[in-house]
Amino acid sequence: MMRKPAVRLALCLLALLVIQLPHSARIKDRPAALPLIERDAFGIPTSGLDRHASTVQRNQSLESIMSDWKVPREKQHIAFQQAEAFIDFRKIGRGDSLYTYTDSSGLAEFVVYKPSIKEFLVFDFKDSVWVHEGSLTSRKIVRRASGTIEKGSSLFQTIQESGLNQQLALNLSEIFAWQVSFFHLLPGDEFSILFEGENIHGQSIGTEIKAARFRHADQDHFAFYFPEDGISGFYDEEGRPSERPFLRAPVEFSRISSQYSRRRFHPIQRRYKPHLGTDFVAPTGTPIVATANGTVTNAGYAGGNGNYVKIRHNDVYSTGYLHMSRIKSGIRPGVRVQQGDVIGYVGSTGLATDPHVCYRFWKNGQQVDAMRVEMPKSEPLPDTILPRFFAVRDKLWKQLPNTPEDQLTSETIAGPSD
């Protein structure tokens, strides 16, 4: 009966002793926090290593690169066997990026091969050999750019001089291919672009245009991307498709050497005569495309026209393509072609001095100037869909720069992290 008070007393004395112990005595042998391992964008632990950046040189192989960095041959053999799952060694390109991480003795512990701006391959030689692929993290950005075409310049030059991706010029020219003749740009023509891309460690990539404006000859043309199932594409401010029945030119980014004229001095015949077409200069072999859907009515050699194709598009319009070096195989009378299909290749057959395509255009049986004729317009979106389109258009319109500066400028306006 007397043992319980004794036990209580012992417990009280023990508790008092613990309370009086110093803090360091009560918390004993707590493990210290592990130091953080610093890793770079490729996930490589950089402590104690030197990083060397280089590029693949002409006729250089990964084997020679690794030999230079003292990677033992047995490790190289294992690494190449593993890497075959990720890379075709025959496609290692001159200029591809390489990053080699060496220890104090100059021995490579890691080699990173980077064939593109985002993707990379890591060769880990630190302990056992391990090869794995990776992708740099990025964040989406929305950018806008605007510019003015100066005298003697072009859309490509203006984009290039800005430091932006030239693919933007190609995309923009494709969007407005039906409204603007990019062979006839004028000083003072303006453009504005809203486009999406990615920022990868300070480098911007991506040229996905969401909205654009091109002011040519004091006339504005707009295009807004409408992501609607089944009808996704670019539409003007009224909901009409940017794509039209006819392209403005049958070749990409050449120049016009001779325009439609009722009286032109012929360089071979040495006399004045009508020139009822538009000559587009381009290197021999440049693809020539059908400017609209239609049926081939003529395909063959035709005297001064050289190798020649004529297409009937409907009861009103026909087009002709002259002086081809050759007609594409399969193009013959009766064949249906679609807009953009290759029908032949630039040449100088017939009465021609230099490689070019003479593009001819018929309306109601009469030859007209393809660069000046008013092209037929496409039907707008259905009334049931227009409200949704207008909502998308208005949102994009607010972000689209409308007043370009004298020189091209670009600006990032949004960048949510992934």
KEKOLDO-892333 format. One record per residue (C-alpha): residue number from 1; x, y, z. Coordinates in Angstrom, 3 decimals, always signed. Example, Ala and Ser with C-alpha at 12.3 -4.5 7.8 and 13.67 -1.06 7.14 Angstrom:
# KEKOLDO-892333
<lumdo = 1 px = +12.300 py = -4.500 pz = +7.800>
<lumdo = 2 px = +13.670 py = -1.060 pz = +7.140>
***
This chain:
# KEKOLDO-892333
<lumdo = 1 px = +0.000 py = +0.000 pz = +0.000>
<lumdo = 2 px = +2.974 py = +2.346 pz = +0.591>
<lumdo = 3 px = +4.575 py = +1.727 pz = -2.855>
<lumdo = 4 px = +2.344 py = +4.093 pz = -4.875>
<lumdo = 5 px = +3.383 py = +7.320 pz = -3.073>
<lumdo = 6 px = +7.023 py = +6.244 pz = -3.486>
<lumdo = 7 px = +6.588 py = +5.776 pz = -7.219>
<lumdo = 8 px = +4.915 py = +9.181 pz = -7.553>
<lumdo = 9 px = +7.786 py = +10.806 pz = -5.650>
<lumdo = 10 px = +10.390 py = +9.157 pz = -7.911>
<lumdo = 11 px = +8.607 py = +10.365 pz = -11.042>
<lumdo = 12 px = +8.428 py = +13.911 pz = -9.716>
<lumdo = 13 px = +12.140 py = +13.946 pz = -8.925>
<lumdo = 14 px = +12.937 py = +12.622 pz = -12.439>
<lumdo = 15 px = +10.812 py = +15.308 pz = -14.098>
<lumdo = 16 px = +12.480 py = +18.014 pz = -12.010>
<lumdo = 17 px = +15.895 py = +16.706 pz = -13.048>
<lumdo = 18 px = +14.991 py = +16.789 pz = -16.771>
<lumdo = 19 px = +13.674 py = +20.344 pz = -16.478>
<lumdo = 20 px = +16.912 py = +21.475 pz = -14.896>
<lumdo = 21 px = +19.132 py = +19.868 pz = -17.568>
<lumdo = 22 px = +20.575 py = +22.286 pz = -20.149>
<lumdo = 23 px = +18.919 py = +22.308 pz = -23.614>
<lumdo = 24 px = +21.945 py = +20.728 pz = -25.252>
<lumdo = 25 px = +21.781 py = +17.787 pz = -22.862>
<lumdo = 26 px = +18.100 py = +17.123 pz = -23.584>
<lumdo = 27 px = +18.484 py = +17.220 pz = -27.422>
<lumdo = 28 px = +21.357 py = +14.972 pz = -28.164>
<lumdo = 29 px = +22.779 py = +13.801 pz = -31.483>
<lumdo = 30 px = +20.149 py = +15.568 pz = -33.698>
<lumdo = 31 px = +21.344 py = +15.015 pz = -37.326>
<lumdo = 32 px = +22.564 py = +18.162 pz = -39.065>
<lumdo = 33 px = +20.639 py = +19.359 pz = -42.157>
<lumdo = 34 px = +22.161 py = +18.033 pz = -45.367>
<lumdo = 35 px = +23.732 py = +20.719 pz = -47.548>
<lumdo = 36 px = +21.785 py = +21.554 pz = -50.712>
<lumdo = 37 px = +23.387 py = +20.252 pz = -53.897>
<lumdo = 38 px = +23.596 py = +22.997 pz = -56.485>
<lumdo = 39 px = +22.525 py = +21.849 pz = -59.941>
<lumdo = 40 px = +22.451 py = +23.743 pz = -63.215>
<lumdo = 41 px = +19.712 py = +23.829 pz = -65.853>
<lumdo = 42 px = +20.682 py = +20.349 pz = -67.059>
<lumdo = 43 px = +20.479 py = +18.895 pz = -63.539>
<lumdo = 44 px = +24.260 py = +18.528 pz = -63.259>
<lumdo = 45 px = +25.768 py = +18.919 pz = -59.740>
<lumdo = 46 px = +28.304 py = +21.641 pz = -60.447>
<lumdo = 47 px = +30.245 py = +21.739 pz = -57.169>
<lumdo = 48 px = +33.925 py = +21.044 pz = -57.781>
<lumdo = 49 px = +33.504 py = +20.786 pz = -61.542>
<lumdo = 50 px = +34.576 py = +23.045 pz = -64.388>
<lumdo = 51 px = +32.118 py = +23.526 pz = -67.260>
<lumdo = 52 px = +33.397 py = +23.893 pz = -70.825>
<lumdo = 53 px = +31.023 py = +25.049 pz = -73.581>
<lumdo = 54 px = +31.729 py = +24.229 pz = -77.220>
<lumdo = 55 px = +30.034 py = +23.294 pz = -80.481>
<lumdo = 56 px = +30.309 py = +20.281 pz = -82.740>
<lumdo = 57 px = +32.790 py = +20.980 pz = -85.519>
<lumdo = 58 px = +32.698 py = +19.749 pz = -89.086>
<lumdo = 59 px = +33.320 py = +15.971 pz = -89.328>
<lumdo = 60 px = +33.580 py = +15.765 pz = -85.533>
<lumdo = 61 px = +32.061 py = +12.783 pz = -83.711>
<lumdo = 62 px = +30.995 py = +12.318 pz = -80.106>
<lumdo = 63 px = +33.639 py = +9.599 pz = -79.810>
<lumdo = 64 px = +36.433 py = +12.033 pz = -80.664>
<lumdo = 65 px = +34.938 py = +14.642 pz = -78.339>
<lumdo = 66 px = +34.879 py = +12.232 pz = -75.404>
<lumdo = 67 px = +38.390 py = +11.012 pz = -76.143>
<lumdo = 68 px = +39.564 py = +14.614 pz = -75.941>
<lumdo = 69 px = +38.069 py = +14.790 pz = -72.451>
<lumdo = 70 px = +39.772 py = +11.575 pz = -71.244>
<lumdo = 71 px = +36.652 py = +9.407 pz = -71.062>
<lumdo = 72 px = +37.875 py = +5.783 pz = -70.894>
<lumdo = 73 px = +37.041 py = +3.715 pz = -73.973>
<lumdo = 74 px = +35.122 py = +1.080 pz = -72.006>
<lumdo = 75 px = +32.849 py = +3.809 pz = -70.624>
<lumdo = 76 px = +32.458 py = +5.324 pz = -74.084>
<lumdo = 77 px = +31.342 py = +1.959 pz = -75.464>
<lumdo = 78 px = +28.705 py = +1.533 pz = -72.748>
<lumdo = 79 px = +27.539 py = +5.129 pz = -73.170>
<lumdo = 80 px = +27.093 py = +4.804 pz = -76.936>
<lumdo = 81 px = +25.112 py = +1.587 pz = -76.512>
<lumdo = 82 px = +22.731 py = +3.360 pz = -74.123>
<lumdo = 83 px = +22.564 py = +6.508 pz = -76.256>
<lumdo = 84 px = +21.344 py = +4.609 pz = -79.332>
<lumdo = 85 px = +17.888 py = +4.604 pz = -77.728>
<lumdo = 86 px = +17.803 py = +8.413 pz = -77.901>
<lumdo = 87 px = +19.910 py = +9.599 pz = -80.823>
<lumdo = 88 px = +21.004 py = +8.747 pz = -84.347>
<lumdo = 89 px = +24.740 py = +9.407 pz = -84.280>
<lumdo = 90 px = +24.717 py = +9.989 pz = -88.044>
<lumdo = 91 px = +22.598 py = +13.106 pz = -87.495>
<lumdo = 92 px = +24.907 py = +14.893 pz = -85.075>
<lumdo = 93 px = +25.122 py = +18.291 pz = -86.672>
<lumdo = 94 px = +27.821 py = +20.876 pz = -87.024>
<lumdo = 95 px = +27.084 py = +23.713 pz = -84.611>
<lumdo = 96 px = +25.176 py = +21.602 pz = -82.065>
<lumdo = 97 px = +26.002 py = +22.632 pz = -78.493>
<lumdo = 98 px = +28.207 py = +20.631 pz = -76.117>
<lumdo = 99 px = +28.867 py = +21.127 pz = -72.409>
<lumdo = 100 px = +31.613 py = +19.121 pz = -70.717>
<lumdo = 101 px = +32.032 py = +19.014 pz = -66.916>
<lumdo = 102 px = +35.520 py = +18.038 pz = -65.728>
<lumdo = 103 px = +37.087 py = +17.385 pz = -62.355>
<lumdo = 104 px = +40.351 py = +18.901 pz = -61.147>
<lumdo = 105 px = +42.370 py = +16.398 pz = -63.190>
<lumdo = 106 px = +40.569 py = +17.283 pz = -66.421>
<lumdo = 107 px = +38.596 py = +14.025 pz = -66.547>
<lumdo = 108 px = +35.042 py = +14.402 pz = -67.859>
<lumdo = 109 px = +32.376 py = +13.395 pz = -65.341>
<lumdo = 110 px = +29.441 py = +14.637 pz = -67.446>
<lumdo = 111 px = +28.967 py = +15.508 pz = -71.111>
<lumdo = 112 px = +25.763 py = +17.218 pz = -72.277>
<lumdo = 113 px = +24.869 py = +17.113 pz = -75.956>
<lumdo = 114 px = +22.250 py = +19.737 pz = -76.920>
<lumdo = 115 px = +20.963 py = +19.376 pz = -80.504>
<lumdo = 116 px = +18.130 py = +21.878 pz = -80.110>
<lumdo = 117 px = +17.190 py = +24.865 pz = -78.000>
<lumdo = 118 px = +15.171 py = +22.738 pz = -75.573>
<lumdo = 119 px = +16.175 py = +19.071 pz = -75.754>
<lumdo = 120 px = +19.431 py = +17.621 pz = -74.418>
<lumdo = 121 px = +21.188 py = +14.325 pz = -73.699>
<lumdo = 122 px = +23.309 py = +13.732 pz = -70.578>
<lumdo = 123 px = +26.255 py = +11.307 pz = -70.498>
<lumdo = 124 px = +26.981 py = +10.628 pz = -66.814>
<lumdo = 125 px = +30.427 py = +9.067 pz = -66.256>
<lumdo = 126 px = +30.753 py = +9.893 pz = -62.554>
<lumdo = 127 px = +30.348 py = +6.349 pz = -61.245>
<lumdo = 128 px = +28.706 py = +3.788 pz = -63.458>
<lumdo = 129 px = +27.716 py = +5.010 pz = -66.911>
<lumdo = 130 px = +24.198 py = +6.446 pz = -67.277>
<lumdo = 131 px = +22.770 py = +8.155 pz = -70.349>
<lumdo = 132 px = +19.440 py = +9.977 pz = -70.127>
<lumdo = 133 px = +17.579 py = +12.648 pz = -72.057>
<lumdo = 134 px = +16.009 py = +15.816 pz = -70.725>
<lumdo = 135 px = +14.191 py = +18.969 pz = -71.668>
<lumdo = 136 px = +14.878 py = +22.467 pz = -70.378>
<lumdo = 137 px = +12.068 py = +24.060 pz = -68.420>
<lumdo = 138 px = +10.268 py = +26.925 pz = -70.081>
<lumdo = 139 px = +7.468 py = +29.373 pz = -69.533>
<lumdo = 140 px = +4.894 py = +30.498 pz = -72.031>
<lumdo = 141 px = +4.993 py = +34.102 pz = -73.118>
<lumdo = 142 px = +2.815 py = +36.305 pz = -75.275>
<lumdo = 143 px = +4.738 py = +38.870 pz = -77.279>
<lumdo = 144 px = +3.871 py = +41.621 pz = -79.676>
<lumdo = 145 px = +5.935 py = +43.201 pz = -82.396>
<lumdo = 146 px = +5.361 py = +45.999 pz = -84.856>
<lumdo = 147 px = +7.333 py = +47.610 pz = -87.616>
<lumdo = 148 px = +7.454 py = +49.727 pz = -90.742>
<lumdo = 149 px = +8.823 py = +48.736 pz = -94.136>
<lumdo = 150 px = +11.496 py = +51.183 pz = -95.240>
<lumdo = 151 px = +12.512 py = +52.059 pz = -98.782>
<lumdo = 152 px = +14.504 py = +49.262 pz = -100.364>
<lumdo = 153 px = +13.666 py = +46.853 pz = -97.552>
<lumdo = 154 px = +11.405 py = +43.813 pz = -97.306>
<lumdo = 155 px = +9.370 py = +42.052 pz = -94.656>
<lumdo = 156 px = +12.120 py = +39.458 pz = -94.189>
<lumdo = 157 px = +14.811 py = +42.110 pz = -93.808>
<lumdo = 158 px = +12.743 py = +44.105 pz = -91.333>
<lumdo = 159 px = +12.066 py = +41.033 pz = -89.188>
<lumdo = 160 px = +15.692 py = +39.874 pz = -89.435>
<lumdo = 161 px = +17.146 py = +43.228 pz = -88.457>
<lumdo = 162 px = +14.908 py = +43.248 pz = -85.386>
<lumdo = 163 px = +16.489 py = +40.072 pz = -84.036>
<lumdo = 164 px = +13.181 py = +38.201 pz = -84.201>
<lumdo = 165 px = +12.754 py = +34.764 pz = -85.723>
<lumdo = 166 px = +12.446 py = +34.936 pz = -89.514>
<lumdo = 167 px = +9.700 py = +32.322 pz = -89.295>
<lumdo = 168 px = +7.472 py = +35.216 pz = -88.194>
<lumdo = 169 px = +7.902 py = +36.789 pz = -91.632>
<lumdo = 170 px = +6.991 py = +33.532 pz = -93.331>
<lumdo = 171 px = +3.950 py = +33.012 pz = -91.083>
<lumdo = 172 px = +2.788 py = +36.587 pz = -91.604>
<lumdo = 173 px = +3.154 py = +36.339 pz = -95.377>
<lumdo = 174 px = +1.165 py = +33.097 pz = -95.403>
<lumdo = 175 px = -1.653 py = +34.618 pz = -93.347>
<lumdo = 176 px = -1.995 py = +37.616 pz = -95.670>
<lumdo = 177 px = -1.029 py = +35.807 pz = -98.889>
<lumdo = 178 px = -4.529 py = +36.401 pz = -100.268>
<lumdo = 179 px = -4.743 py = +40.126 pz = -99.418>
<lumdo = 180 px = -1.208 py = +41.499 pz = -99.827>
<lumdo = 181 px = +1.286 py = +41.130 pz = -102.643>
<lumdo = 182 px = +4.572 py = +40.858 pz = -100.757>
<lumdo = 183 px = +6.409 py = +41.544 pz = -104.028>
<lumdo = 184 px = +4.898 py = +45.049 pz = -104.077>
<lumdo = 185 px = +5.473 py = +46.280 pz = -100.517>
<lumdo = 186 px = +5.716 py = +50.051 pz = -100.275>
<lumdo = 187 px = +7.806 py = +52.296 pz = -98.013>
<lumdo = 188 px = +5.612 py = +53.077 pz = -95.030>
<lumdo = 189 px = +3.691 py = +49.790 pz = -95.066>
<lumdo = 190 px = +3.164 py = +48.707 pz = -91.454>
<lumdo = 191 px = +2.564 py = +45.501 pz = -89.554>
<lumdo = 192 px = +1.686 py = +44.492 pz = -86.017>
<lumdo = 193 px = +1.845 py = +40.969 pz = -84.594>
<lumdo = 194 px = +0.629 py = +39.289 pz = -81.417>
<lumdo = 195 px = +2.270 py = +35.895 pz = -81.017>
<lumdo = 196 px = +2.929 py = +33.162 pz = -78.462>
<lumdo = 197 px = +6.241 py = +31.590 pz = -77.654>
<lumdo = 198 px = +8.377 py = +30.152 pz = -74.891>
<lumdo = 199 px = +11.144 py = +31.612 pz = -72.770>
<lumdo = 200 px = +13.873 py = +29.053 pz = -72.148>
<lumdo = 201 px = +16.494 py = +30.393 pz = -69.764>
<lumdo = 202 px = +16.300 py = +33.882 pz = -71.182>
<lumdo = 203 px = +16.019 py = +32.843 pz = -74.822>
<lumdo = 204 px = +12.680 py = +33.341 pz = -76.573>
<lumdo = 205 px = +11.443 py = +30.864 pz = -79.164>
<lumdo = 206 px = +8.134 py = +30.295 pz = -80.883>
<lumdo = 207 px = +6.251 py = +32.144 pz = -83.594>
<lumdo = 208 px = +2.628 py = +31.094 pz = -83.167>
<lumdo = 209 px = +0.714 py = +34.145 pz = -84.375>
<lumdo = 210 px = -2.591 py = +34.854 pz = -82.624>
<lumdo = 211 px = -3.478 py = +38.163 pz = -84.272>
<lumdo = 212 px = -1.951 py = +40.389 pz = -86.920>
<lumdo = 213 px = -2.473 py = +43.619 pz = -88.791>
<lumdo = 214 px = -0.841 py = +44.562 pz = -92.085>
<lumdo = 215 px = -1.298 py = +48.046 pz = -93.529>
<lumdo = 216 px = -0.454 py = +48.029 pz = -97.233>
<lumdo = 217 px = -1.038 py = +50.945 pz = -99.608>
<lumdo = 218 px = -2.985 py = +52.765 pz = -96.867>
<lumdo = 219 px = -5.385 py = +49.846 pz = -96.427>
<lumdo = 220 px = -5.584 py = +47.817 pz = -93.207>
<lumdo = 221 px = -5.877 py = +44.030 pz = -93.240>
<lumdo = 222 px = -6.558 py = +42.119 pz = -90.014>
<lumdo = 223 px = -6.320 py = +38.458 pz = -89.050>
<lumdo = 224 px = -7.452 py = +36.863 pz = -85.772>
<lumdo = 225 px = -6.954 py = +33.207 pz = -84.908>
<lumdo = 226 px = -10.253 py = +31.548 pz = -83.966>
<lumdo = 227 px = -9.770 py = +28.133 pz = -82.254>
<lumdo = 228 px = -13.151 py = +26.610 pz = -83.090>
<lumdo = 229 px = -13.479 py = +22.854 pz = -83.639>
<lumdo = 230 px = -13.651 py = +22.034 pz = -87.323>
<lumdo = 231 px = -13.163 py = +25.613 pz = -88.534>
<lumdo = 232 px = -10.036 py = +26.761 pz = -86.684>
<lumdo = 233 px = -8.087 py = +29.357 pz = -88.603>
<lumdo = 234 px = -7.547 py = +33.046 pz = -89.261>
<lumdo = 235 px = -10.453 py = +35.394 pz = -89.911>
<lumdo = 236 px = -10.662 py = +39.106 pz = -90.631>
<lumdo = 237 px = -12.409 py = +41.578 pz = -88.339>
<lumdo = 238 px = -15.800 py = +40.708 pz = -89.843>
<lumdo = 239 px = -15.402 py = +36.953 pz = -89.505>
<lumdo = 240 px = -14.426 py = +36.198 pz = -93.113>
<lumdo = 241 px = -11.680 py = +33.584 pz = -93.589>
<lumdo = 242 px = -8.255 py = +35.055 pz = -94.287>
<lumdo = 243 px = -7.811 py = +32.344 pz = -96.877>
<lumdo = 244 px = -9.245 py = +33.372 pz = -100.214>
<lumdo = 245 px = -9.947 py = +31.465 pz = -103.423>
<lumdo = 246 px = -6.681 py = +32.726 pz = -105.002>
<lumdo = 247 px = -3.098 py = +33.170 pz = -103.848>
<lumdo = 248 px = -1.493 py = +36.387 pz = -105.023>
<lumdo = 249 px = +1.551 py = +34.632 pz = -106.496>
<lumdo = 250 px = +2.520 py = +31.131 pz = -107.676>
<lumdo = 251 px = +5.998 py = +31.195 pz = -106.082>
<lumdo = 252 px = +7.269 py = +32.225 pz = -102.657>
<lumdo = 253 px = +9.424 py = +35.303 pz = -102.093>
<lumdo = 254 px = +10.869 py = +35.983 pz = -105.487>
<lumdo = 255 px = +10.709 py = +39.383 pz = -107.153>
<lumdo = 256 px = +8.711 py = +40.767 pz = -110.048>
<lumdo = 257 px = +10.886 py = +41.515 pz = -113.073>
<lumdo = 258 px = +8.132 py = +42.494 pz = -115.474>
<lumdo = 259 px = +4.546 py = +43.513 pz = -114.835>
<lumdo = 260 px = +1.351 py = +43.227 pz = -116.840>
<lumdo = 261 px = +1.470 py = +45.768 pz = -119.654>
<lumdo = 262 px = -0.290 py = +46.534 pz = -122.919>
<lumdo = 263 px = +3.002 py = +47.724 pz = -124.392>
<lumdo = 264 px = +6.324 py = +46.260 pz = -123.306>
<lumdo = 265 px = +9.627 py = +45.980 pz = -125.165>
<lumdo = 266 px = +10.276 py = +42.245 pz = -125.614>
<lumdo = 267 px = +13.938 py = +41.474 pz = -124.749>
<lumdo = 268 px = +14.226 py = +38.657 pz = -127.324>
<lumdo = 269 px = +11.961 py = +39.771 pz = -130.164>
<lumdo = 270 px = +13.273 py = +43.338 pz = -129.832>
<lumdo = 271 px = +9.919 py = +45.014 pz = -130.386>
<lumdo = 272 px = +7.038 py = +46.433 pz = -128.395>
<lumdo = 273 px = +4.108 py = +44.101 pz = -127.771>
<lumdo = 274 px = +1.560 py = +43.388 pz = -125.012>
<lumdo = 275 px = +2.820 py = +41.460 pz = -121.978>
<lumdo = 276 px = -0.354 py = +40.052 pz = -120.460>
<lumdo = 277 px = +1.215 py = +38.442 pz = -117.419>
<lumdo = 278 px = +3.397 py = +39.047 pz = -114.377>
<lumdo = 279 px = +6.969 py = +37.687 pz = -114.349>
<lumdo = 280 px = +8.256 py = +36.335 pz = -111.033>
<lumdo = 281 px = +12.023 py = +35.784 pz = -110.984>
<lumdo = 282 px = +13.233 py = +32.762 pz = -109.008>
<lumdo = 283 px = +16.078 py = +30.223 pz = -109.249>
<lumdo = 284 px = +15.679 py = +27.338 pz = -111.672>
<lumdo = 285 px = +13.844 py = +24.493 pz = -109.957>
<lumdo = 286 px = +11.843 py = +26.661 pz = -107.545>
<lumdo = 287 px = +8.411 py = +25.022 pz = -107.046>
<lumdo = 288 px = +5.463 py = +26.662 pz = -108.817>
<lumdo = 289 px = +2.083 py = +26.153 pz = -107.142>
<lumdo = 290 px = -1.520 py = +26.371 pz = -108.281>
<lumdo = 291 px = -2.954 py = +29.619 pz = -106.942>
<lumdo = 292 px = -6.451 py = +28.121 pz = -106.556>
<lumdo = 293 px = -8.366 py = +24.858 pz = -106.770>
<lumdo = 294 px = -9.187 py = +23.786 pz = -110.300>
<lumdo = 295 px = -8.779 py = +21.403 pz = -113.218>
<lumdo = 296 px = -5.744 py = +21.320 pz = -115.512>
<lumdo = 297 px = -6.757 py = +22.108 pz = -119.103>
<lumdo = 298 px = -3.298 py = +22.368 pz = -120.713>
<lumdo = 299 px = +0.052 py = +20.865 pz = -119.751>
<lumdo = 300 px = +2.915 py = +20.635 pz = -122.210>
<lumdo = 301 px = +5.295 py = +22.561 pz = -124.425>
<lumdo = 302 px = +3.686 py = +25.534 pz = -126.193>
<lumdo = 303 px = +6.168 py = +27.418 pz = -128.399>
<lumdo = 304 px = +7.160 py = +30.756 pz = -126.880>
<lumdo = 305 px = +5.399 py = +29.821 pz = -123.642>
<lumdo = 306 px = +7.799 py = +26.920 pz = -123.118>
<lumdo = 307 px = +6.620 py = +24.284 pz = -120.675>
<lumdo = 308 px = +3.207 py = +25.566 pz = -119.772>
<lumdo = 309 px = +0.262 py = +24.677 pz = -117.505>
<lumdo = 310 px = -3.202 py = +26.223 pz = -117.607>
<lumdo = 311 px = -5.842 py = +25.658 pz = -114.925>
<lumdo = 312 px = -9.586 py = +26.322 pz = -115.123>
<lumdo = 313 px = -10.893 py = +27.236 pz = -111.675>
<lumdo = 314 px = -14.578 py = +27.828 pz = -112.453>
<lumdo = 315 px = -16.753 py = +29.415 pz = -115.124>
<lumdo = 316 px = -15.127 py = +32.808 pz = -114.483>
<lumdo = 317 px = -11.431 py = +32.339 pz = -113.659>
<lumdo = 318 px = -8.441 py = +30.544 pz = -115.216>
<lumdo = 319 px = -4.686 py = +30.880 pz = -114.638>
<lumdo = 320 px = -1.565 py = +30.069 pz = -116.663>
<lumdo = 321 px = +2.053 py = +29.312 pz = -115.694>
<lumdo = 322 px = +4.752 py = +29.699 pz = -118.385>
<lumdo = 323 px = +8.455 py = +28.912 pz = -119.030>
<lumdo = 324 px = +8.713 py = +26.002 pz = -116.566>
<lumdo = 325 px = +11.935 py = +24.014 pz = -116.512>
<lumdo = 326 px = +9.672 py = +20.990 pz = -116.226>
<lumdo = 327 px = +6.077 py = +20.129 pz = -115.428>
<lumdo = 328 px = +5.576 py = +18.022 pz = -112.327>
<lumdo = 329 px = +4.953 py = +14.351 pz = -112.980>
<lumdo = 330 px = +1.239 py = +13.576 pz = -112.988>
<lumdo = 331 px = +0.110 py = +17.053 pz = -114.030>
<lumdo = 332 px = -1.899 py = +16.585 pz = -117.232>
<lumdo = 333 px = -5.240 py = +17.741 pz = -118.680>
<lumdo = 334 px = -8.186 py = +16.628 pz = -116.568>
<lumdo = 335 px = -6.255 py = +16.373 pz = -113.283>
<lumdo = 336 px = -7.759 py = +18.173 pz = -110.286>
<lumdo = 337 px = -5.366 py = +20.334 pz = -108.268>
<lumdo = 338 px = -5.743 py = +22.105 pz = -104.947>
<lumdo = 339 px = -4.512 py = +25.543 pz = -103.988>
<lumdo = 340 px = -0.815 py = +25.286 pz = -103.106>
<lumdo = 341 px = -0.186 py = +22.031 pz = -105.003>
<lumdo = 342 px = +3.128 py = +22.011 pz = -106.879>
<lumdo = 343 px = +2.443 py = +21.856 pz = -110.627>
<lumdo = 344 px = +5.926 py = +22.520 pz = -112.000>
<lumdo = 345 px = +9.280 py = +24.202 pz = -111.503>
<lumdo = 346 px = +10.753 py = +27.557 pz = -112.502>
<lumdo = 347 px = +12.815 py = +27.602 pz = -115.675>
<lumdo = 348 px = +13.495 py = +29.563 pz = -118.863>
<lumdo = 349 px = +11.980 py = +27.430 pz = -121.630>
<lumdo = 350 px = +10.397 py = +29.118 pz = -124.644>
<lumdo = 351 px = +11.015 py = +32.824 pz = -125.238>
<lumdo = 352 px = +12.701 py = +33.636 pz = -121.925>
<lumdo = 353 px = +16.069 py = +35.144 pz = -121.048>
<lumdo = 354 px = +16.294 py = +34.261 pz = -117.343>
<lumdo = 355 px = +14.614 py = +31.744 pz = -115.013>
<lumdo = 356 px = +11.147 py = +32.996 pz = -114.090>
<lumdo = 357 px = +7.472 py = +32.087 pz = -114.214>
<lumdo = 358 px = +5.092 py = +34.244 pz = -116.235>
<lumdo = 359 px = +1.799 py = +34.129 pz = -114.343>
<lumdo = 360 px = -1.334 py = +34.824 pz = -116.375>
<lumdo = 361 px = -4.879 py = +35.400 pz = -115.170>
<lumdo = 362 px = -8.160 py = +35.184 pz = -117.080>
<lumdo = 363 px = -11.512 py = +36.591 pz = -115.938>
<lumdo = 364 px = -14.522 py = +35.817 pz = -118.118>
<lumdo = 365 px = -12.175 py = +34.825 pz = -120.927>
<lumdo = 366 px = -10.173 py = +38.079 pz = -120.876>
<lumdo = 367 px = -6.586 py = +38.319 pz = -119.629>
<lumdo = 368 px = -6.329 py = +40.770 pz = -116.724>
<lumdo = 369 px = -3.621 py = +41.993 pz = -114.341>
<lumdo = 370 px = -3.401 py = +39.387 pz = -111.567>
<lumdo = 371 px = -1.820 py = +41.953 pz = -109.247>
<lumdo = 372 px = -4.682 py = +44.434 pz = -109.592>
<lumdo = 373 px = -7.808 py = +42.372 pz = -110.180>
<lumdo = 374 px = -10.217 py = +42.325 pz = -107.230>
<lumdo = 375 px = -10.172 py = +38.799 pz = -105.882>
<lumdo = 376 px = -13.415 py = +37.071 pz = -104.847>
<lumdo = 377 px = -14.013 py = +36.987 pz = -101.089>
<lumdo = 378 px = -14.894 py = +34.009 pz = -98.926>
<lumdo = 379 px = -18.157 py = +33.638 pz = -97.045>
<lumdo = 380 px = -18.109 py = +34.788 pz = -93.376>
<lumdo = 381 px = -18.707 py = +32.559 pz = -90.373>
<lumdo = 382 px = -22.333 py = +31.502 pz = -89.752>
<lumdo = 383 px = -24.439 py = +33.885 pz = -87.649>
<lumdo = 384 px = -24.640 py = +31.258 pz = -84.891>
<lumdo = 385 px = -20.844 py = +31.294 pz = -84.474>
<lumdo = 386 px = -20.101 py = +34.978 pz = -85.031>
<lumdo = 387 px = -20.762 py = +36.029 pz = -81.384>
<lumdo = 388 px = -18.088 py = +33.581 pz = -80.166>
<lumdo = 389 px = -15.678 py = +34.820 pz = -82.816>
<lumdo = 390 px = -16.294 py = +38.476 pz = -81.918>
<lumdo = 391 px = -15.516 py = +37.705 pz = -78.257>
<lumdo = 392 px = -12.159 py = +36.174 pz = -79.264>
<lumdo = 393 px = -11.476 py = +38.997 pz = -81.730>
<lumdo = 394 px = -12.139 py = +41.739 pz = -79.177>
<lumdo = 395 px = -9.811 py = +40.146 pz = -76.621>
<lumdo = 396 px = -6.995 py = +39.857 pz = -79.162>
<lumdo = 397 px = -7.635 py = +43.303 pz = -80.609>
<lumdo = 398 px = -6.964 py = +44.925 pz = -77.231>
<lumdo = 399 px = -3.509 py = +43.326 pz = -77.119>
<lumdo = 400 px = -2.569 py = +43.952 pz = -80.742>
<lumdo = 401 px = -0.327 py = +47.008 pz = -81.185>
<lumdo = 402 px = -1.972 py = +49.347 pz = -83.674>
<lumdo = 403 px = +0.574 py = +52.155 pz = -84.008>
<lumdo = 404 px = +4.025 py = +50.874 pz = -84.997>
<lumdo = 405 px = +7.102 py = +52.932 pz = -84.296>
<lumdo = 406 px = +9.438 py = +53.987 pz = -87.090>
<lumdo = 407 px = +11.573 py = +50.960 pz = -86.336>
<lumdo = 408 px = +10.447 py = +47.472 pz = -85.459>
<lumdo = 409 px = +9.972 py = +46.912 pz = -81.758>
<lumdo = 410 px = +8.993 py = +43.877 pz = -79.733>
<lumdo = 411 px = +7.616 py = +43.484 pz = -76.256>
<lumdo = 412 px = +6.659 py = +40.670 pz = -73.925>
<lumdo = 413 px = +3.207 py = +41.325 pz = -72.482>
<lumdo = 414 px = +2.471 py = +38.125 pz = -70.574>
<lumdo = 415 px = +4.366 py = +35.158 pz = -69.273>
<lumdo = 416 px = +2.592 py = +32.687 pz = -67.014>
<lumdo = 417 px = +4.847 py = +30.011 pz = -65.652>
<lumdo = 418 px = +4.279 py = +26.416 pz = -66.713>
***
